Amino acid sequence: MANLIAYELLPRIFNMSVTAGIVILFVLLARLLLRRAPKVFSYALWSVVLFRLLCPVSLSAGFSLLGLVDMPTRAAMPHTTTVEYVPPDIVHAEDPQVQFPVEPVRTAVNEVLPKGEEQTATDPLEAPMAIATWLWLLGILAMAAYSVASYLKIRRRLVGAVPLRDNIYLADHIPTPFVMGLFRPRIYLPSALSGREQAYIIRHEQHHIRRGDHIVKVLSFAALCIHWFNPLVWAAFFLSGKDMEMSCDEAVVHALGEQIRADYSTSLLRLATGRRRIAGMPLAFGEGDTKSRIRNLVSWKTPKRWAALLAAVVCIAVAAACAANPQGSTRGRYDSMEDFARQTMDAAKTAVYYTAEGGEATAAVTGTKLAWLEQQGEVDGLAPEGALEAWTFHFLVQINADDISLVGGMYEEDGWYDLEGQGGHNVVALRYDDGSYDVLYDQAVNDNLDFYGYHNSYEEAIYDWYVDDQGLDLPLYVEDWTDSIGAPASLGNFPVHRCDGEGWYLYIPVQAWQRAEGGNLWQSGYGTGSALTVYRQDQDARTQADYLVRQGWIEIEGAVPHVRHWEYDIEDYYYDAPDGGSYQVRIEWQAQNISGYPYTAIEPDVLQAMAESFTVDEET
């Protein structure tokens, strides 16, 4: 956590700030196009700037205005990317590089950054980054202190305020009406306001509240505190406040009629605060550029419907194109899996080992060596961003210690130690079209059950891990039926494996059930005669079941037609096929062969679970 705050946090904030700065420039251009449109559209455009200032990730789209600049994006999680002009790990990277959109600046900065042994041996970027981070945090603290002081000053002026009605209060010592409060906002009015002025000023402040401007103002000020070092963010804060007030003025005049413009403008002049309250509150009636607001009111006319519709289309298009990151430029964090291995080894500064007395100790790592890095499997078409690959990876270390005790599979080879004793790591990596990688999963291997488990291949293991990790609505290859079949705790887990047929699948226990070669018959390996068979029938499921019921079979209520033989332990489940006909799933067992042995005693329940797991799926 300390390293994240000291060395990685500021680069992430800087990346967000630069991206937002570019979006601000696009919004300023769009404001010029919308200068004659109702100000609500200009005000709405600032929402995408606020999103960029507060959210580090965004979706990718086929068209993005940010694609007009050289924007280095990296995958943050499935379906989302983040922009990295400055890599978060630049302080400890062996070859630190920045990707600023302006080429001369990018080249100049990269030329002065330390490289190779100079960078990895002494970490020369640590001190400058830590100092810059503390200065940034002090700036945030100063802004927050100013906000608190402004709030307390206003609260003192509200002592003695009396309610007028609902959430509206009158106060003697305030120069202008305003809104205060986040969750239960109140409107405060100067006591000297006339009744006519009160009517439209109250409507003005109520429009702020209905629109959620009191919340937007606080979020905008929070973004300003975080990005106080960016002059474009200051410009956006002031201009968005100006558009907010103008759009609210227009809404009041539209509601009450153009005849109030003169009185409304007079009130603006009389109640003008003369400055903006950058503390993020309150929403004051007279704050902002009074001259521009009056000029806007004088020239305002009810917009034609087609003009308003065109402005809305422009506004939505610009906002969407600025909110999304461009596609096609996404790069993984690692240029290759060898790059991942190198960076992982470089990050190994200390190692934990066992002493001869049986305790644990920590020592500095003086060297690392790659033991192996091998690709084990690949799955295409599951992750939308690229191909999923499974790798195994392990490295050895040299440490400053003399009393190392090798236990649990650890070994030593010419002064190099395997201190994990677990045979390396399982890695799931996402490979992009340009050959770069992001590592999604990296876990030390013990008996390999955590990842590979009961799968038949690494491809199945990749598939199940990704489906489970992403919460996808897709069938797993391996499930655990311990709870669903009511197995006694003494049996431990009860893994089952998905078996795929032509347009269907079902789950069969991993152990003690064998599939007949070339057929859809599964038999118990305990010799009990228990079996499951899948047949294809010409008639639909209901017709098949009804025929057997007429022959004396017993109908059993369930999700699909299900019948049981009146004498023998035989049950049929019927599933309609999409192209007509049905699938018959027959289970049968012999009660005299089901002994008290726990694994055979549960066979009837297991057979029913197997039959009920049958699923018609044309994509399988």
C-alpha positions in Angstrom: 0.0 0.0 0.0 2.9 2.4 0.8 4.5 1.8 -2.6 1.1 2.4 -4.3 0.6 5.8 -2.6 4.3 6.9 -2.9 5.1 5.8 -6.4 2.1 4.6 -8.4 -0.8 6.9 -7.4 0.4 10.1 -8.9 1.1 8.6 -12.3 -2.4 7.2 -12.4 -3.9 10.6 -11.5 -1.6 12.3 -14.1 -2.9 10.0 -16.8 -6.5 10.8 -15.9 -5.7 14.5 -15.8 -4.1 14.5 -19.3 -6.9 12.6 -20.8 -9.5 14.9 -19.2 -7.5 17.9 -20.5 -7.8 16.6 -24.0 -11.5 16.0 -23.5 -11.8 19.6 -22.2 -10.4 20.9 -25.4 -12.9 19.0 -27.5 -15.7 20.2 -25.2 -14.6 23.8 -25.7 -14.7 23.3 -29.5 -18.2 21.8 -29.2 -19.3 24.8 -27.0 -18.4 27.1 -30.0 -20.7 25.0 -32.2 -23.5 25.2 -29.6 -23.1 28.9 -28.7 -26.5 29.8 -30.0 -28.2 26.7 -28.6 -29.8 26.5 -25.2 -27.1 26.4 -22.5 -28.4 23.2 -21.1 -26.6 21.4 -23.9 -23.2 23.1 -23.2 -23.7 22.3 -19.5 -24.4 18.6 -20.3 -21.1 18.3 -22.2 -19.2 19.0 -19.0 -20.5 15.7 -17.5 -18.0 13.7 -19.7 -15.2 15.8 -18.4 -16.3 15.0 -14.8 -16.4 11.4 -15.7 -12.9 11.5 -17.1 -11.6 13.3 -14.0 -13.0 10.8 -11.6 -13.1 7.4 -13.4 -9.7 5.8 -14.4 -11.3 3.3 -16.8 -13.6 3.5 -19.8 -15.2 1.3 -22.4 -13.7 1.1 -25.8 -15.6 2.0 -29.0 -15.1 1.9 -32.7 -15.2 5.7 -32.9 -13.6 8.0 -30.3 -12.4 11.6 -30.6 -9.5 10.5 -28.5 -8.4 8.4 -31.4 -7.3 11.6 -33.1 -4.4 11.8 -30.7 -1.8 9.1 -30.0 -3.5 7.6 -27.0 -1.7 4.6 -25.3 -4.4 2.4 -23.8 -4.1 -0.7 -21.8 -6.7 -3.2 -20.7 -7.8 -2.6 -17.1 -10.4 -5.4 -17.0 -12.6 -7.2 -19.6 -14.3 -4.6 -21.8 -12.6 -1.6 -20.3 -9.3 0.1 -20.9 -7.2 2.8 -19.1 -4.9 5.4 -20.6 -1.3 5.2 -19.6 0.9 8.1 -20.8 3.0 7.4 -17.7 3.1 3.7 -16.6 2.1 3.3 -13.0 5.3 1.2 -12.4 7.6 3.7 -14.0 9.6 4.2 -10.8 10.8 0.6 -10.7 10.7 -0.3 -14.4 14.0 -1.4 -15.9 13.4 0.7 -19.0 11.0 3.5 -18.1 9.2 5.1 -21.0 6.4 7.7 -21.3 3.9 7.9 -24.1 2.9 11.6 -24.2 0.8 12.5 -27.2 3.2 15.3 -28.3 6.2 13.6 -29.9 8.9 16.2 -29.1 7.9 16.2 -25.4 7.8 12.4 -25.4 11.3 12.1 -26.9 12.8 14.7 -24.6 11.4 13.1 -21.4 12.4 9.6 -22.5 16.0 10.7 -23.2 16.5 11.9 -19.6 14.9 9.0 -17.9 17.4 6.5 -16.3 17.9 3.2 -18.0 19.3 -0.3 -17.3 21.4 -0.9 -14.2 21.3 2.8 -13.3 17.6 2.5 -12.9 17.3 -1.0 -11.3 20.2 -0.8 -8.9 19.6 2.6 -7.2 15.9 3.5 -8.1 16.7 7.1 -8.8 13.1 8.0 -9.6 11.8 7.0 -6.1 12.7 10.3 -4.4 11.4 12.7 -7.1 8.1 10.7 -7.4 7.7 10.6 -3.6 8.3 14.4 -3.3 5.9 15.2 -6.2 3.3 12.9 -4.6 3.6 14.7 -1.2 3.3 18.1 -2.9 0.2 16.9 -4.7 -1.4 15.7 -1.5 -0.5 19.0 0.3 -2.4 20.8 -2.5 -5.4 18.6 -2.0 -5.2 19.3 1.8 -5.0 23.1 1.2 -8.1 23.0 -1.1 -10.0 20.9 1.4 -9.1 23.2 4.3 -10.3 26.3 2.2 -13.6 24.5 1.5 -14.2 23.7 5.2 -13.3 27.3 6.3 -15.7 28.7 3.6 -18.5 26.4 4.8 -18.0 27.3 8.5 -18.0 31.0 7.6 -21.4 30.6 5.7 -22.9 28.6 8.5 -22.1 31.4 11.0 -24.1 33.8 8.8 -27.1 31.5 8.9 -27.6 31.7 12.6 -31.1 32.9 13.2 -32.5 31.8 9.8 -36.2 31.2 9.9 -38.3 28.9 7.8 -40.5 30.3 5.1 -42.0 27.1 3.8 -40.8 23.6 3.0 -37.0 23.7 2.6 -36.9 27.5 2.1 -35.4 29.8 4.8 -35.0 33.5 5.3 -31.7 34.9 6.7 -30.6 38.5 7.5 -26.9 38.4 6.9 -26.5 36.8 3.5 -26.0 38.9 0.3 -27.6 36.5 -2.2 -29.9 33.5 -2.3 -28.2 30.1 -2.4 -28.6 26.4 -1.9 -26.8 24.5 0.8 -26.8 20.9 1.7 -26.0 17.6 -0.1 -28.7 15.0 1.0 -31.4 17.5 2.2 -30.6 20.7 0.4 -32.1 24.0 1.7 -32.7 27.3 -0.1 -31.7 30.4 1.9 -33.0 33.8 0.8 -32.1 37.3 2.0 -34.9 38.6 4.2 -35.1 41.9 2.2 -36.2 40.2 -1.1 -39.6 41.4 -2.4 -42.3 38.8 -3.0 -42.0 39.1 -6.8 -38.2 38.5 -6.7 -38.7 35.6 -4.4 -41.0 33.8 -6.9 -38.5 33.4 -9.7 -35.4 33.2 -7.5 -37.0 30.3 -5.6 -37.8 28.7 -8.9 -34.2 29.2 -10.0 -32.8 27.4 -6.9 -35.4 24.7 -7.0 -34.4 23.9 -10.6 -30.8 23.5 -9.4 -32.0 21.0 -6.8 -34.3 19.0 -9.2 -31.4 18.7 -11.6 -29.0 17.6 -8.9 -26.7 20.6 -9.4 -25.9 20.7 -5.7 -24.4 17.2 -6.0 -22.6 18.0 -9.3 -21.1 21.1 -7.7 -19.6 19.0 -4.9 -18.2 16.4 -7.3 -16.8 19.1 -9.6 -15.0 20.6 -6.6 -13.7 17.2 -5.6 -12.3 16.7 -9.1 -10.7 20.2 -8.9 -9.1 19.3 -5.6 -7.6 16.1 -7.1 -6.4 17.8 -10.3 -5.5 21.2 -8.9 -2.2 21.2 -10.8 -4.0 21.1 -14.2 -5.0 24.7 -15.5 -7.5 23.2 -18.0 -9.4 21.6 -15.1 -9.7 25.1 -13.4 -11.0 26.5 -16.7 -13.5 23.6 -16.9 -14.7 24.2 -13.3 -15.4 27.9 -13.9 -16.9 27.5 -17.4 -19.1 24.6 -16.3 -20.4 26.7 -13.5 -21.2 29.5 -15.9 -23.1 27.1 -18.2 -24.9 25.7 -15.2 -26.2 29.1 -14.1 -27.1 30.2 -17.7 -29.1 27.1 -18.3 -30.9 27.6 -15.0 -31.7 31.2 -16.0 -33.1 30.1 -19.3 -35.3 27.4 -17.6 -36.8 30.0 -15.3 -37.6 32.5 -18.1 -39.0 29.7 -20.2 -41.3 28.6 -17.4 -42.4 32.1 -16.2 -42.4 34.0 -19.5 -40.1 36.3 -21.3 -41.7 39.3 -19.6 -39.7 38.7 -16.4 -36.3 39.1 -18.1 -36.0 42.8 -17.1 -36.8 42.1 -13.4 -34.7 39.0 -13.4 -31.7 40.8 -14.8 -32.1 43.6 -12.3 -32.0 41.1 -9.5 -28.9 39.5 -10.9 -27.2 42.9 -10.8 -28.4 43.7 -7.3 -27.5 40.3 -5.9 -24.3 39.6 -7.8 -21.6 38.2 -5.4 -18.8 39.6 -7.5 -16.9 36.4 -7.4 -17.2 32.6 -7.7 -17.3 30.4 -4.6 -14.8 27.7 -5.6 -15.4 25.8 -2.4 -17.9 23.7 -4.2 -20.9 25.3 -2.5 -23.3 26.9 -2.3 -25.2 27.3 -5.6 -25.7 31.1 -5.3 -28.2 33.0 -7.4 -25.9 35.9 -8.1 -22.6 34.1 -8.5 -20.7 33.9 -11.8 -20.3 36.2 -14.7 -23.3 38.5 -14.2 -22.6 40.4 -17.4 -22.6 37.3 -19.6 -25.7 35.9 -17.9 -27.7 39.2 -18.5 -26.4 39.3 -22.1 -27.5 35.7 -22.6 -31.0 36.5 -21.2 -31.4 39.5 -23.5 -30.6 37.4 -26.6 -32.5 34.3 -25.4 -35.4 33.0 -27.5 -37.4 29.9 -27.2 -35.5 27.5 -29.5 -37.2 25.8 -32.5 -37.8 22.1 -32.0 -35.6 21.1 -34.9 -32.7 23.3 -33.6 -33.0 21.8 -30.1 -33.1 18.3 -31.5 -29.9 19.0 -33.6 -28.1 20.4 -30.6 -29.1 17.3 -28.5 -27.7 15.0 -31.2 -24.4 17.0 -31.3 -24.2 17.0 -27.5 -24.8 13.2 -27.2 -22.4 12.4 -30.1 -19.6 14.5 -28.6 -20.1 13.2 -25.1 -20.1 9.5 -26.3 -17.1 10.0 -28.5 -15.2 11.6 -25.6 -16.3 9.1 -23.0 -15.0 6.1 -24.9 -11.4 5.1 -25.5 -10.4 4.2 -29.0 -10.3 0.6 -30.2 -7.3 -0.9 -31.9 -4.7 0.9 -29.7 -5.1 -1.3 -26.7 -1.9 -2.8 -25.5 -1.2 -5.1 -22.6 1.1 -4.3 -19.8 3.7 -6.8 -21.0 5.3 -6.8 -24.4 5.7 -10.6 -24.1 5.4 -13.3 -21.5 9.2 -13.1 -21.2 8.7 -9.5 -20.3 6.3 -10.5 -17.6 8.8 -13.1 -16.3 11.6 -10.4 -16.2 9.5 -7.8 -14.4 8.3 -10.4 -11.9 11.8 -11.4 -11.1 13.0 -7.8 -10.9 10.2 -7.1 -8.4 11.5 -9.9 -6.1 13.5 -7.9 -3.5 13.1 -10.3 -0.5 12.4 -14.0 0.0 11.0 -15.9 2.9 12.8 -19.1 3.9 12.8 -21.7 6.7 15.7 -21.9 9.2 17.3 -25.0 10.6 15.4 -24.4 13.8 12.1 -24.6 11.9 11.3 -20.9 12.0 10.7 -18.4 9.2 13.1 -15.6 8.2 13.4 -13.0 5.4 16.5 -12.2 3.4 17.4 -9.9 0.6 17.3 -11.4 -2.9 20.7 -10.8 -4.6 19.9 -12.6 -7.9 17.1 -14.2 -9.9 17.2 -16.9 -12.6 14.4 -18.1 -14.9 13.8 -21.9 -14.4 11.1 -22.2 -17.0 8.3 -20.4 -18.9 6.1 -22.6 -21.0 2.8 -22.1 -22.8 0.3 -24.9 -21.9 -2.9 -24.0 -23.7 -5.0 -21.4 -25.6 -8.7 -20.5 -25.9 -9.9 -18.1 -28.6 -13.3 -16.5 -28.9 -14.1 -16.4 -25.1 -12.6 -13.1 -24.1 -13.7 -10.3 -26.5 -10.3 -8.5 -26.2 -8.1 -11.3 -27.4 -6.9 -14.9 -26.8 -6.6 -16.5 -23.4 -3.4 -18.5 -22.8 -2.3 -20.7 -20.0 1.4 -20.6 -19.0 3.5 -22.2 -16.3 6.4 -20.1 -14.9 9.0 -20.4 -12.2 12.3 -18.7 -11.2 15.1 -19.4 -8.7 16.7 -16.9 -6.3 20.0 -16.2 -4.6 19.8 -14.8 -1.1 22.1 -13.7 1.7 21.5 -16.5 4.2 23.5 -19.4 5.5 21.0 -21.3 7.6 18.5 -22.3 4.9 16.4 -25.4 5.5 14.9 -27.0 2.4 11.5 -28.5 3.0 8.4 -29.5 1.1 9.9 -29.9 -2.3 12.3 -27.0 -2.1 15.7 -27.5 -3.7 19.1 -25.9 -4.3 21.1 -25.9 -7.5 24.6 -24.4 -7.7 23.7 -21.6 -5.2 20.2 -21.0 -6.7 17.2 -21.8 -4.5 13.6 -22.8 -5.2 12.0 -21.5 -2.0 8.4 -22.1 -3.0 8.8 -25.8 -3.4 5.7 -25.9 -5.4 6.8 -26.3 -8.9 6.2 -22.8 -10.3 3.1 -20.8 -11.1 0.0 -21.2 -13.2 -0.6 -18.1 -15.2 -3.6 -17.0 -17.3 -2.7 -14.3 -19.8 -4.8 -12.3 -22.2 -3.0 -11.8 -25.6 -4.0 -8.8 -27.7 -3.8 -8.6 -31.5 -0.4 -6.7 -31.3 1.2 -9.6 -29.4 1.2 -7.8 -26.0 -0.1 -9.4 -22.8 -2.0 -8.7 -19.6 -1.7 -11.3 -16.8 -5.2 -12.1 -15.4 -4.2 -14.9 -12.9 -0.9 -15.8 -11.3 -1.0 -18.5 -8.7 1.7 -20.7 -7.1 1.2 -24.4 -8.0 0.9 -26.9 -5.2 -0.8 -30.1 -6.4 -2.3 -28.1 -9.4 -5.9 -28.7 -8.2 -6.5 -25.0 -7.6 -6.3 -24.4 -11.4 -6.1 -27.5 -13.5 -8.1 -29.6 -11.0 -10.2 -32.3 -12.7 -10.1 -30.8 -16.1 -9.0 -32.9 -19.1 -6.9 -30.1 -20.6 -5.5 -26.7 -19.9 -8.0 -25.3 -22.4 -10.9 -26.5 -20.2 -9.1 -25.1 -17.1 -8.7 -21.7 -18.8 -12.4 -21.7 -19.9 -13.7 -22.5 -16.4 -11.5 -20.0 -14.7 -12.6 -17.2 -17.0 -16.3 -18.1 -16.9 -16.2 -18.2 -13.1 -14.1 -15.0 -12.8 -16.2 -13.0 -15.1 -19.5 -14.4 -13.9 -20.5 -15.5 -17.5 -23.8 -17.3 -18.1 -22.0 -20.3 -19.7 -21.8 -24.0 -18.5 -18.6 -25.0 -16.7 -16.6 -28.1 -17.6 -16.2 -29.1 -14.0 -18.6 -28.6 -11.1 -18.8 -29.8 -7.5 -22.1 -31.6 -6.6 -21.3 -32.2 -2.9 -24.3 -30.1 -1.8 -26.8 -30.9 -4.6 -26.7 -34.7 -4.1 -26.7 -34.7 -0.3 -23.4 -36.7 -0.1 -22.1 -37.4 3.4 -19.2 -35.2 4.5 -17.0 -38.2 4.7 -16.9 -38.4 0.9 -15.3 -35.0 0.6 -15.9 -33.1 -2.7 -17.8 -34.7 -5.5 -16.5 -33.3 -8.9 -18.4 -33.9 -12.1 -17.2 -33.2 -15.6 -19.3 -31.9 -18.5 -19.7 -34.3 -21.4 -20.7 -32.8 -24.7 -23.0 -34.5 -27.3 -24.4 -33.4 -30.6 -26.4 -30.4 -29.5 -26.5 -31.3 -25.8 -24.4 -31.8 -22.7 -24.7 -33.3 -19.3 -22.5 -33.8 -16.2 -20.9 -37.2 -15.2 -19.0 -37.9 -12.0 -15.2 -37.7 -12.6 -14.6 -40.9 -10.6 -16.0 -44.4 -11.0 -18.2 -43.8 -14.0 -17.1 -45.1 -17.4 -18.4 -44.2 -20.9 -18.9 -47.0 -23.3 -16.7 -46.5 -26.3 -18.4 -44.9 -29.2 -21.8 -44.5 -27.4 -23.8 -42.4 -25.1 -23.8 -45.0 -22.2 -22.2 -44.4 -18.8 -21.9 -47.2 -16.3 -20.9 -47.4 -12.6 -17.3 -48.5 -12.1 -18.4 -50.3 -8.9 -20.1 -53.1 -10.8 -23.6 -52.3 -9.4 -25.2 -52.3 -12.8 -26.2 -48.6 -12.5 -26.2 -46.8 -15.8 -27.3 -43.8 -17.8 -28.1 -43.8 -21.5 -29.1 -41.1 -24.0 -31.3 -42.0 -26.9 -32.7 -39.9 -29.8 -36.4 -40.3 -30.4 -38.6 -39.2 -33.3 -41.6 -37.9 -31.2 -41.7 -34.9 -28.9 -41.0 -35.3 -25.2 -44.7 -35.1 -24.0 -45.8 -37.7 -26.5 -43.1 -40.1 -25.5 -43.9 -39.7 -21.8 -47.6 -40.1 -22.3 -47.1 -43.3 -24.3 -45.3 -44.9 -21.3 -47.8 -43.6 -18.8 -50.5 -45.5 -20.8 -48.3 -48.6 -20.5 -48.4 -48.2 -16.7 -45.4 -46.1 -16.0 -45.7 -43.6 -13.2 -45.6 -39.9 -14.0 -43.3 -37.9 -11.8 -43.7 -34.1 -11.5 -40.7 -32.1 -12.6 -39.4 -29.5 -15.0 -39.5 -31.9 -18.0 -41.7 -35.0 -18.7 -40.4 -37.7 -16.3 -41.7 -41.2 -15.8 -40.7 -44.2 -13.7 -41.3 -47.9 -14.3 -43.9 -49.5 -12.1 -41.7 -52.4 -11.0 -38.0 -51.9 -11.8 -35.7 -49.1 -10.8 -35.8 -47.4 -14.2 -36.6 -43.7 -14.9 -36.9 -41.8 -18.2 -36.4 -38.1 -18.6 -37.5 -36.5 -22.0 -36.2 -33.3 -23.5 -37.5 -31.7 -26.6 -35.0 -31.3 -29.5 -35.0 -27.9 -31.3 -35.3 -29.7 -34.7 -38.2 -31.9 -33.7 -38.3 -35.2 -31.8 -36.8 -35.5 -28.3 -33.9 -36.8 -26.3 -34.6 -39.7 -23.9 -32.3 -39.9 -20.9 -32.8 -43.3 -19.1 -31.3 -44.1 -15.7 -31.5 -47.5 -14.1 -30.0 -49.3 -11.1 -30.5 -52.5 -9.2 -31.5 -51.9 -5.6 -30.1 -55.3 -4.4 -26.6 -54.2 -5.5 -26.8 -50.8 -3.7 -25.0 -51.7 -0.5 -24.2 -49.6 2.6 -20.9 -48.5 1.0 -21.2 -44.7 0.8 -20.1 -44.4 -2.8 -22.7 -46.9 -4.1 -25.5 -45.9 -1.6 -25.8 -42.5 -3.3 -25.9 -43.8 -6.9 -29.7 -43.4 -7.3 -29.4 -39.7 -6.3 -26.3 -39.3 -8.5 -28.1 -40.8 -11.5 -31.1 -38.5 -11.0 -28.7 -35.5 -10.8 -27.0 -36.6 -14.0 -30.3 -36.9 -15.8 -31.5 -33.6 -14.6 -28.2 -31.9 -15.7 -29.0 -32.8 -19.3 -29.2 -29.6 -21.3 -30.2 -29.1 -24.9 -27.7 -26.5 -26.3 -27.2 -26.2 -30.1 -23.9 -24.3 -29.6 -22.3 -27.2 -27.7 
